[in-house]
């Protein structure tokens, strides 16, 4: 389905997306500084974009790429199972998922950005 199809940014999730944009984690805020305004390889990213039942931290529609930042809430077997289900759903809709630990955004931001650039190149 294309990005304007019924699975993207459903109206019933609008308030939740808005709330998440206003309450971004420190890591999300830091990464957004690098992604906003098409700064990274001239690719447009959206914050808190929903696809089906999930709200993605960042989404690049032209690349069909989701970037997820994982903190403490993603630790443990139940969280891993939830993340795997989410990734499978997104992959089934043609969306690639790239995950980073929150701390990586602070400790090695250029490494995070380089990995995203690699994914852009791998698509070609």
DOLOGU-83946 format. One record per residue (C-alpha): residue number from 1; residue in one letter; chain; x, y, z. Coordinates in steps of 0.2 Angstrom, whole numbers. Layout:
N
{k NUM r a c A px X py Y pz Z}
...
This chain:
124
{k 1 r x c A px 0 py 0 pz 0}
{k 2 r x c A px 6 py 17 pz -3}
{k 3 r x c A px 9 py 30 pz 11}
{k 4 r x c A px -8 py 38 pz 9}
{k 5 r x c A px -17 py 21 pz 11}
{k 6 r x c A px -28 py 17 pz 25}
{k 7 r x c A px -14 py 10 pz 36}
{k 8 r x c A px -4 py 26 pz 38}
{k 9 r x c A px -8 py 39 pz 50}
{k 10 r x c A px -26 py 34 pz 55}
{k 11 r x c A px -36 py 48 pz 62}
{k 12 r x c A px -40 py 38 pz 78}
{k 13 r x c A px -22 py 39 pz 82}
{k 14 r x c A px -19 py 57 pz 79}
{k 15 r x c A px -20 py 63 pz 97}
{k 16 r x c A px -8 py 49 pz 103}
{k 17 r x c A px 4 py 54 pz 89}
{k 18 r x c A px 3 py 72 pz 94}
{k 19 r x c A px 6 py 68 pz 112}
{k 20 r x c A px 21 py 58 pz 108}
{k 21 r x c A px 28 py 72 pz 97}
{k 22 r x c A px 27 py 84 pz 112}
{k 23 r x c A px 34 py 71 pz 124}
{k 24 r x c A px 49 py 65 pz 115}
{k 25 r x c A px 63 py 56 pz 124}
{k 26 r x c A px 80 py 64 pz 126}
{k 27 r x c A px 87 py 52 pz 113}
{k 28 r x c A px 72 py 55 pz 100}
{k 29 r x c A px 75 py 74 pz 103}
{k 30 r x c A px 94 py 72 pz 99}
{k 31 r x c A px 91 py 61 pz 84}
{k 32 r x c A px 78 py 73 pz 77}
{k 33 r x c A px 90 py 87 pz 76}
{k 34 r x c A px 99 py 77 pz 63}
{k 35 r x c A px 84 py 71 pz 53}
{k 36 r x c A px 73 py 86 pz 53}
{k 37 r x c A px 71 py 97 pz 38}
{k 38 r x c A px 78 py 84 pz 26}
{k 39 r x c A px 96 py 86 pz 33}
{k 40 r x c A px 101 py 68 pz 31}
{k 41 r x c A px 105 py 64 pz 13}
{k 42 r x c A px 90 py 76 pz 8}
{k 43 r x c A px 78 py 63 pz 14}
{k 44 r x c A px 62 py 69 pz 23}
{k 45 r x c A px 58 py 60 pz 40}
{k 46 r x c A px 42 py 61 pz 50}
{k 47 r x c A px 41 py 60 pz 69}
{k 48 r x c A px 28 py 48 pz 77}
{k 49 r x c A px 21 py 42 pz 61}
{k 50 r x c A px 8 py 28 pz 63}
{k 51 r x c A px 7 py 12 pz 52}
{k 52 r x c A px -7 py 1 pz 56}
{k 53 r x c A px -8 py -1 pz 75}
{k 54 r x c A px 10 py 5 pz 78}
{k 55 r x c A px 17 py 22 pz 80}
{k 56 r x c A px 35 py 23 pz 73}
{k 57 r x c A px 48 py 35 pz 81}
{k 58 r x c A px 54 py 41 pz 64}
{k 59 r x c A px 48 py 36 pz 46}
{k 60 r x c A px 56 py 41 pz 30}
{k 61 r x c A px 42 py 38 pz 17}
{k 62 r x c A px 53 py 38 pz 1}
{k 63 r x c A px 64 py 25 pz 8}
{k 64 r x c A px 50 py 16 pz 17}
{k 65 r x c A px 61 py 15 pz 32}
{k 66 r x c A px 57 py 16 pz 51}
{k 67 r x c A px 70 py 21 pz 64}
{k 68 r x c A px 66 py 15 pz 81}
{k 69 r x c A px 75 py 20 pz 97}
{k 70 r x c A px 75 py 7 pz 111}
{k 71 r x c A px 77 py 11 pz 129}
{k 72 r x c A px 74 py 1 pz 145}
{k 73 r x c A px 56 py -2 pz 140}
{k 74 r x c A px 63 py -13 pz 126}
{k 75 r x c A px 73 py -25 pz 137}
{k 76 r x c A px 67 py -42 pz 141}
{k 77 r x c A px 59 py -57 pz 132}
{k 78 r x c A px 41 py -50 pz 132}
{k 79 r x c A px 47 py -33 pz 124}
{k 80 r x c A px 58 py -43 pz 112}
{k 81 r x c A px 43 py -53 pz 107}
{k 82 r x c A px 33 py -37 pz 104}
{k 83 r x c A px 47 py -29 pz 94}
{k 84 r x c A px 48 py -44 pz 83}
{k 85 r x c A px 29 py -44 pz 80}
{k 86 r x c A px 30 py -26 pz 76}
{k 87 r x c A px 45 py -28 pz 64}
{k 88 r x c A px 36 py -42 pz 55}
{k 89 r x c A px 20 py -32 pz 53}
{k 90 r x c A px 30 py -17 pz 46}
{k 91 r x c A px 41 py -29 pz 35}
{k 92 r x c A px 25 py -36 pz 28}
{k 93 r x c A px 20 py -19 pz 22}
{k 94 r x c A px 37 py -16 pz 14}
{k 95 r x c A px 44 py -5 pz 28}
{k 96 r x c A px 62 py -9 pz 34}
{k 97 r x c A px 65 py -7 pz 52}
{k 98 r x c A px 82 py 0 pz 59}
{k 99 r x c A px 84 py -1 pz 78}
{k 100 r x c A px 96 py 9 pz 89}
{k 101 r x c A px 99 py 9 pz 108}
{k 102 r x c A px 95 py 26 pz 115}
{k 103 r x c A px 113 py 28 pz 122}
{k 104 r x c A px 120 py 26 pz 104}
{k 105 r x c A px 112 py 42 pz 99}
{k 106 r x c A px 122 py 51 pz 113}
{k 107 r x c A px 138 py 41 pz 112}
{k 108 r x c A px 141 py 39 pz 94}
{k 109 r x c A px 128 py 49 pz 84}
{k 110 r x c A px 139 py 49 pz 68}
{k 111 r x c A px 139 py 30 pz 68}
{k 112 r x c A px 120 py 30 pz 69}
{k 113 r x c A px 119 py 42 pz 55}
{k 114 r x c A px 132 py 32 pz 45}
{k 115 r x c A px 121 py 16 pz 47}
{k 116 r x c A px 106 py 25 pz 41}
{k 117 r x c A px 115 py 31 pz 26}
{k 118 r x c A px 121 py 13 pz 23}
{k 119 r x c A px 103 py 8 pz 22}
{k 120 r x c A px 99 py 21 pz 10}
{k 121 r x c A px 113 py 15 pz -2}
{k 122 r x c A px 108 py -3 pz 1}
{k 123 r x c A px 91 py 0 pz -6}
{k 124 r x c A px 98 py 5 pz -23}
